Protein backbone atom coordinates (compact mmCIF):
# COMPACT_ATOMS: atom_id res chain seq x y z
CA UNK A 1 0.00 0.00 0.00
CA UNK A 2 1.45 3.36 -0.98
CA UNK A 3 1.69 6.30 1.36
CA UNK A 4 -0.69 9.20 0.84
CA UNK A 5 0.59 12.78 0.99
CA UNK A 6 -1.24 16.07 0.59
CA UNK A 7 0.24 19.45 -0.29
CA UNK A 8 -1.67 22.15 1.60
CA UNK A 9 -2.14 25.61 0.11
CA UNK A 10 0.14 27.01 2.84
CA UNK A 11 3.00 24.87 1.52
CA UNK A 12 2.97 22.21 4.24
CA UNK A 13 3.24 18.58 3.16
CA UNK A 14 0.85 16.45 5.20
CA UNK A 15 1.83 12.81 5.61
CA UNK A 16 0.59 11.56 8.98
CA UNK A 17 -2.21 11.96 11.51
CA UNK A 18 0.12 14.19 13.53
CA UNK A 19 0.08 16.72 10.67
CA UNK A 20 -3.72 17.11 10.95
CA UNK A 21 -6.04 18.70 13.48
CA UNK A 22 -9.52 17.33 14.09
CA UNK A 23 -12.03 20.20 14.06
CA UNK A 24 -14.03 19.86 17.31
CA UNK A 25 -16.78 22.26 16.19
CA UNK A 26 -17.81 20.14 13.19
CA UNK A 27 -20.75 17.75 13.47
CA UNK A 28 -18.92 15.11 11.41
CA UNK A 29 -15.20 14.32 11.29
CA UNK A 30 -13.59 17.36 9.72
CA UNK A 31 -9.81 17.63 9.44
CA UNK A 32 -7.69 20.75 9.02
CA UNK A 33 -4.01 21.41 8.35
CA UNK A 34 -2.05 21.41 11.60
CA UNK A 35 0.04 24.38 10.45
CA UNK A 36 -2.49 26.85 9.06
CA UNK A 37 -5.96 25.47 9.84
CA UNK A 38 -7.17 25.22 6.24
CA UNK A 39 -9.61 22.35 5.61
CA UNK A 40 -8.21 19.13 4.14
CA UNK A 41 -10.45 17.15 1.72
CA UNK A 42 -12.29 14.42 3.61
CA UNK A 43 -11.12 11.38 1.63
CA UNK A 44 -7.47 12.44 1.81
CA UNK A 45 -7.74 13.37 5.49
CA UNK A 46 -9.20 9.98 6.39
CA UNK A 47 -6.36 8.20 4.57
CA UNK A 48 -3.78 10.37 6.32
CA UNK A 49 -5.44 9.86 9.72
CA UNK A 50 -4.63 6.14 9.48
CA UNK A 51 -0.96 6.67 8.64
CA UNK A 52 1.59 6.68 11.45
CA UNK A 53 5.33 7.28 11.14
CA UNK A 54 7.27 4.05 11.57
C-alpha positions in Angstrom: 0.0 0.0 0.0 1.5 3.4 -1.0 1.7 6.3 1.4 -0.7 9.2 0.8 0.6 12.8 1.0 -1.2 16.1 0.6 0.2 19.5 -0.3 -1.7 22.2 1.6 -2.1 25.6 0.1 0.1 27.0 2.8 3.0 24.9 1.5 3.0 22.2 4.2 3.2 18.6 3.2 0.8 16.4 5.2 1.8 12.8 5.6 0.6 11.6 9.0 -2.2 12.0 11.5 0.1 14.2 13.5 0.1 16.7 10.7 -3.7 17.1 11.0 -6.0 18.7 13.5 -9.5 17.3 14.1 -12.0 20.2 14.1 -14.0 19.9 17.3 -16.8 22.3 16.2 -17.8 20.1 13.2 -20.7 17.8 13.5 -18.9 15.1 11.4 -15.2 14.3 11.3 -13.6 17.4 9.7 -9.8 17.6 9.4 -7.7 20.8 9.0 -4.0 21.4 8.3 -2.1 21.4 11.6 0.0 24.4 10.5 -2.5 26.9 9.1 -6.0 25.5 9.8 -7.2 25.2 6.2 -9.6 22.4 5.6 -8.2 19.1 4.1 -10.4 17.2 1.7 -12.3 14.4 3.6 -11.1 11.4 1.6 -7.5 12.4 1.8 -7.7 13.4 5.5 -9.2 10.0 6.4 -6.4 8.2 4.6 -3.8 10.4 6.3 -5.4 9.9 9.7 -4.6 6.1 9.5 -1.0 6.7 8.6 1.6 6.7 11.5 5.3 7.3 11.1 7.3 4.1 11.6 
